[in-house]
Amino acid sequence: MADMIEPWISTPSDKPKLLVIYWPTACGKTGLTIELAKKYDGEVVIADSRQIYRGMNIGTGKVTEEEMQGVPHHMLDILDIHEMYGVGEFAPEARRIIADITTRGRLPILSGGTGLFIDAVIWNFTIPEVPADWEYRDELEAFREKEGNEALWEKLNAVDPDYASELDSRNYRYVIRGLEIWKSTGQSKKVLGQKTESPYDFLRITPYDGDREKLYSNINKRVEKMFQSGLIEEVTQLLGKHNPTEIDILDIFPGLNAIGYREILPYLSGKETLEKILELVQQNSRHYAKRQLTWFRRYNPEI
């Protein structure tokens, strides 16, 4: 990759440099990011919608202090799991950090697998406020309780298939918000962010080599390692005194509505076997990687 990076770094620009490393889950991003940060005097800004949560370490594949090798990492462990956080909060804070890194004469490296977070930063999206419509939310929530998450997702898919394709039906909070924005504006949540000329001279690279079969095998092995490393114990600790059978547990802790966490709740409540949830986490992780690849093909059609 040096044949791409070094000419880019050495070419003068009137915009600040930003190296972007994107990846589908389990493709070897951490090692590459650390290697390049050390080589080019960089600091890392993590673009991941789940690694922002404290205590969600094993299931998100969060980089450890040892793995960092002294390289500063930003936007990790900034929230508790009961808090909600979206691109509208992430992008301006990430841009502020990138500006600070640049001012100190170092190379900012934006690294992650959440495509919307990456795009919002490099294209300087502006996310307009759409006020909450509580009456409509209550209506949608009543529909969900009666018909189920999948039926609610289908309502969004009928009017906004682009945004719906990025959501799991179990992420019903985001489905409801998507419907609310569509009702209020007549536009997709995806297009409300206004894409402008990028304020950065950026270069995007990926460690993914296009081998889908190898990627899926890596995902399966990685999930097995997570369970061996104490993922169930991590979820139990995050729940604290709360019972996993509480019907509103994901309302209490929206951070747990993530692959590798929500699947474990039925096991803790005695409704599923360990073997079943292991297979389910592997399956959902593969599906998530597939959605990531769909997003990242706009960066590189060959992946």
C-alpha positions as CSV (number, residue, x, y, z in Angstrom):
1,M,0.0,0.0,0.0
2,A,3.0,2.3,0.3
3,D,2.9,2.8,-3.4
4,M,-0.4,4.5,-3.0
5,I,0.1,6.3,0.4
6,E,3.5,7.8,-0.1
7,P,2.8,9.7,-3.3
8,W,-0.4,10.9,-1.8
9,I,1.3,12.1,1.4
10,S,4.1,13.8,-0.5
11,T,1.8,15.7,-2.9
12,P,1.1,19.2,-1.6
13,S,-2.5,20.1,-1.1
14,D,-4.4,23.2,0.2
15,K,-6.6,20.8,2.2
16,P,-5.7,18.7,5.3
17,K,-4.7,15.1,4.6
18,L,-7.0,12.4,5.9
19,L,-6.2,8.7,5.5
20,V,-9.4,6.5,5.5
21,I,-9.2,2.8,6.3
22,Y,-12.5,1.0,5.7
23,W,-13.3,-2.7,6.1
24,P,-16.0,-5.3,6.6
25,T,-15.8,-6.9,10.0
26,A,-13.0,-9.4,10.7
27,C,-10.8,-8.6,7.7
28,G,-7.7,-7.5,9.6
29,K,-8.1,-3.8,10.0
30,T,-6.6,-3.3,13.4
31,G,-3.1,-4.5,12.5
32,L,-3.0,-2.4,9.3
33,T,-4.2,0.7,11.1
34,I,-1.6,0.5,13.8
35,E,1.1,-0.3,11.3
36,L,0.3,2.8,9.2
37,A,-0.2,5.0,12.2
38,K,3.3,4.2,13.4
39,K,4.9,4.5,10.0
40,Y,3.3,7.9,9.1
41,D,3.1,9.4,12.6
42,G,-0.7,9.1,12.8
43,E,-3.5,9.1,15.3
44,V,-6.6,7.0,14.8
45,V,-10.2,8.2,14.9
46,I,-12.5,5.1,15.1
47,A,-15.7,5.2,13.0
48,D,-17.7,2.5,14.6
49,S,-21.2,2.8,16.0
50,R,-20.7,0.2,18.7
51,Q,-17.1,0.7,19.8
52,I,-18.2,4.1,21.2
53,Y,-19.8,2.2,24.2
54,R,-17.9,1.5,27.4
55,G,-17.7,-2.1,28.4
56,M,-18.6,-3.4,24.9
57,N,-15.2,-4.8,24.2
58,I,-15.2,-8.4,23.2
59,G,-18.3,-8.4,21.1
60,T,-17.2,-5.4,19.1
61,G,-13.6,-6.5,18.5
62,K,-12.4,-3.3,20.2
63,V,-8.7,-2.7,19.9
64,T,-6.9,-3.3,23.2
65,E,-4.3,-1.1,24.9
66,E,-1.6,-3.7,24.1
67,E,-2.6,-3.7,20.4
68,M,-2.5,0.1,20.2
69,Q,1.2,0.0,20.8
70,G,1.1,3.6,22.0
71,V,-0.8,4.9,19.0
72,P,-3.5,7.4,20.2
73,H,-7.1,6.3,19.5
74,H,-10.1,8.6,19.6
75,M,-13.9,8.0,19.7
76,L,-13.7,4.8,21.8
77,D,-15.5,4.3,25.1
78,I,-17.3,7.7,25.1
79,L,-20.8,6.5,26.1
80,D,-22.6,4.2,28.5
81,I,-24.9,1.6,27.0
82,H,-28.0,3.4,28.1
83,E,-27.2,6.4,25.9
84,M,-28.1,6.8,22.2
85,Y,-25.7,8.2,19.6
86,G,-25.9,8.8,15.9
87,V,-24.1,10.2,13.0
88,G,-25.4,13.7,13.8
89,E,-23.4,13.6,17.0
90,F,-20.4,11.6,15.7
91,A,-19.5,13.6,12.6
92,P,-18.9,17.0,14.1
93,E,-16.9,15.6,17.0
94,A,-14.8,13.5,14.7
95,R,-14.1,16.5,12.5
96,R,-13.0,18.5,15.6
97,I,-10.6,15.7,16.6
98,I,-9.2,15.5,13.0
99,A,-8.6,19.2,13.0
100,D,-6.7,19.0,16.3
101,I,-4.5,16.1,15.1
102,T,-3.7,18.0,11.9
103,T,-2.8,21.2,13.9
104,R,-0.3,19.1,15.9
105,G,1.4,18.1,12.7
106,R,0.3,14.4,12.8
107,L,-1.7,12.4,10.2
108,P,-5.3,11.7,11.1
109,I,-6.5,8.2,10.2
110,L,-10.2,7.6,10.1
111,S,-10.7,3.9,10.5
112,G,-13.9,1.9,10.8
113,G,-16.7,-0.2,9.4
114,T,-19.7,2.1,9.8
115,G,-20.0,3.5,6.3
116,L,-22.4,6.3,7.2
117,F,-20.1,7.6,9.9
118,I,-17.2,7.6,7.4
119,D,-19.1,9.3,4.7
120,A,-20.5,12.0,7.1
121,V,-17.0,12.9,8.1
122,I,-15.2,13.0,4.7
123,W,-18.1,14.7,2.9
124,N,-18.9,17.1,5.7
125,F,-22.5,16.1,5.8
126,T,-24.9,18.5,7.6
127,I,-27.7,16.6,9.4
128,P,-30.7,18.8,9.8
129,E,-32.9,18.4,12.9
130,V,-36.2,16.7,12.4
131,P,-38.3,17.2,15.5
132,A,-39.7,14.1,17.2
133,D,-43.4,13.3,16.3
134,W,-44.4,11.6,19.5
135,E,-47.9,10.8,18.4
136,Y,-46.6,9.1,15.3
137,R,-44.0,7.3,17.3
138,D,-46.6,5.9,19.6
139,E,-48.7,4.8,16.6
140,L,-45.7,3.0,15.1
141,E,-44.8,1.4,18.5
142,A,-48.4,0.1,18.9
143,F,-48.2,-1.3,15.4
144,R,-44.9,-3.0,16.2
145,E,-46.2,-4.6,19.4
146,K,-49.2,-6.0,17.5
147,E,-47.6,-7.0,14.2
148,G,-43.9,-7.4,15.0
149,N,-40.5,-5.9,14.1
150,E,-40.5,-7.4,10.6
151,A,-43.9,-5.8,9.7
152,L,-42.7,-2.5,10.9
153,W,-39.5,-2.8,8.8
154,E,-41.6,-3.6,5.8
155,K,-43.5,-0.3,6.3
156,L,-40.1,1.5,6.0
157,N,-39.0,-0.6,3.1
158,A,-42.2,0.3,1.2
159,V,-41.3,4.0,1.2
160,D,-37.5,4.1,1.7
161,P,-35.9,0.9,0.6
162,D,-32.4,2.4,0.4
163,Y,-32.3,3.2,4.1
164,A,-34.3,0.1,5.1
165,S,-31.7,-2.1,3.4
166,E,-29.1,-0.9,5.9
167,L,-31.2,-1.8,9.0
168,D,-31.9,-5.0,10.8
169,S,-35.6,-5.3,11.6
170,R,-34.7,-5.7,15.3
171,N,-33.2,-2.2,15.3
172,Y,-36.8,-1.0,15.5
173,R,-35.8,2.4,17.0
174,Y,-34.0,3.3,13.9
175,V,-36.8,1.9,11.7
176,I,-39.3,4.1,13.6
177,R,-37.0,7.2,13.2
178,G,-36.7,6.5,9.5
179,L,-40.5,6.4,9.1
180,E,-40.8,9.5,11.2
181,I,-38.3,11.4,9.0
182,W,-40.0,10.2,5.8
183,K,-43.4,11.3,7.2
184,S,-42.1,14.7,8.2
185,T,-39.9,15.5,5.2
186,G,-40.9,13.2,2.4
187,Q,-37.2,12.3,2.1
188,S,-35.0,9.4,3.0
189,K,-32.9,9.7,6.1
190,K,-30.0,8.8,3.9
191,V,-30.3,11.8,1.6
192,L,-31.0,14.4,4.3
193,G,-27.3,14.8,5.0
194,Q,-26.2,17.3,2.3
195,K,-23.1,16.1,0.6
196,T,-20.7,18.9,-0.1
197,E,-17.2,19.2,-1.4
198,S,-14.9,17.4,0.9
199,P,-12.8,19.6,3.2
200,Y,-10.1,16.9,3.1
201,D,-7.5,15.6,0.7
202,F,-8.4,12.0,1.6
203,L,-7.2,8.6,0.5
204,R,-9.3,5.5,1.1
205,I,-7.7,2.0,1.4
206,T,-8.9,-1.3,2.7
207,P,-7.2,-4.5,3.9
208,Y,-10.1,-6.6,2.4
209,D,-8.8,-8.6,-0.6
210,G,-12.2,-9.5,-2.1
211,D,-12.2,-13.2,-0.9
212,R,-15.7,-13.5,0.4
213,E,-15.3,-17.2,1.4
214,K,-12.2,-16.4,3.5
215,L,-14.0,-13.4,5.1
216,Y,-16.9,-15.5,6.2
217,S,-14.5,-18.2,7.6
218,N,-12.7,-15.5,9.5
219,I,-16.0,-14.2,10.9
220,N,-17.0,-17.7,12.1
221,K,-13.6,-18.2,13.8
222,R,-13.7,-14.7,15.3
223,V,-17.1,-15.3,16.9
224,E,-16.0,-18.6,18.4
225,K,-13.0,-16.8,19.9
226,M,-15.3,-14.1,21.3
227,F,-17.3,-16.7,23.2
228,Q,-14.2,-18.4,24.4
229,S,-12.8,-15.0,25.6
230,G,-15.9,-14.3,27.8
231,L,-18.5,-12.6,25.7
232,I,-21.4,-14.1,27.7
233,E,-19.8,-12.8,30.9
234,E,-19.3,-9.4,29.3
235,V,-23.0,-9.2,28.5
236,T,-23.9,-10.3,32.0
237,Q,-21.7,-7.6,33.5
238,L,-23.3,-5.0,31.3
239,L,-26.8,-6.0,32.3
240,G,-25.9,-5.6,36.0
241,K,-28.9,-6.1,38.1
242,H,-31.3,-6.0,35.2
243,N,-33.1,-9.2,34.2
244,P,-32.5,-10.1,30.5
245,T,-36.2,-11.2,30.3
246,E,-37.4,-7.6,30.8
247,I,-39.4,-6.8,27.7
248,D,-37.9,-3.3,27.4
249,I,-34.2,-4.3,28.0
250,L,-33.1,-2.8,24.7
251,D,-35.0,0.4,25.4
252,I,-33.1,0.6,28.7
253,F,-29.8,-0.3,27.0
254,P,-29.9,0.7,23.3
255,G,-26.2,0.0,23.1
256,L,-26.9,-3.8,23.5
257,N,-29.0,-3.8,20.3
258,A,-25.8,-4.9,18.5
259,I,-24.8,-8.2,16.9
260,G,-23.1,-10.3,19.5
261,Y,-25.0,-8.8,22.3
262,R,-28.8,-9.0,21.6
263,E,-28.5,-12.6,20.5
264,I,-27.2,-13.6,24.0
265,L,-30.2,-12.2,25.9
266,P,-32.4,-15.3,25.1
267,Y,-29.6,-17.6,26.3
268,L,-29.4,-15.7,29.6
269,S,-33.1,-16.0,30.1
270,G,-33.0,-19.8,29.3
271,K,-34.9,-19.6,26.0
272,E,-32.0,-20.7,23.7
273,T,-29.0,-23.0,23.9
274,L,-25.4,-21.9,23.7
275,E,-24.9,-23.7,20.4
276,K,-27.9,-21.9,18.9
277,I,-26.8,-18.4,19.9
278,L,-23.3,-19.1,18.7
279,E,-24.6,-20.0,15.3
280,L,-26.9,-17.0,15.3
281,V,-24.2,-14.5,16.1
282,Q,-22.1,-16.0,13.3
283,Q,-24.9,-15.8,10.8
284,N,-25.9,-12.3,11.7
285,S,-22.2,-11.2,11.6
286,R,-21.9,-12.6,8.1
287,H,-25.1,-10.8,7.0
288,Y,-23.7,-7.6,8.5
289,A,-20.5,-8.0,6.6
290,K,-22.5,-8.4,3.4
291,R,-24.3,-5.1,4.1
292,Q,-20.9,-3.4,4.7
293,L,-19.6,-4.7,1.4
294,T,-22.7,-3.3,-0.4
295,W,-22.0,0.1,1.1
296,F,-18.2,0.0,0.5
297,R,-18.6,-0.9,-3.2
298,R,-19.3,2.8,-3.7
299,Y,-15.7,3.3,-2.7
300,N,-14.3,0.4,-4.7
301,P,-16.7,-1.6,-7.1
302,E,-14.2,-4.5,-7.1
303,I,-14.7,-5.5,-3.4
